[in-house]
């Protein structure tokens, strides 16, 4: 049964009617979707990528609210300590990136906001944000300049596939 202010997704988990999401998490979900993940599973860190991704895929009209703060993915994560990420970044392939994951994420999220013309507090349906991403993403090497290996090329291909798959244009 649906409670006011929340939605139940296929797994039985409850999500808020409006999901607060960082742009990078939205992009990462679409990349994984494009790489072939159709049903997202829980992660040992306890974050909620699986819950958010499955809700987005199940209902393309899911309302998202842009945030640069810890979002619906971050809240249950074991690395979210007092609303601050304590995870160290694996800097392999990105030697000039910050040491802390939170600093890396903030820089990437700010770049995505500039690229997409979005700001904290903006609201979009999942479909609208995906269409905006499709139309404005450009060369994502500019979003991840610290990464010096081949991962961005793979990420770009998977992002395109994820967008096409999500929007039904594949």
PyMOL commands that set and color helices and strands:
alter all, ss='L'
color gray80, all
select helices_A, chain A and resi 23-34+49-58+101-116+126-136+140-142+151-167
alter helices_A, ss='H'
color red, helices_A
select strands_A, chain A and resi 6-8+14-16+18-21+63-66+80-81+84-85+123-125
alter strands_A, ss='S'
color yellow, strands_A
deselect
rebuild
show_as cartoon
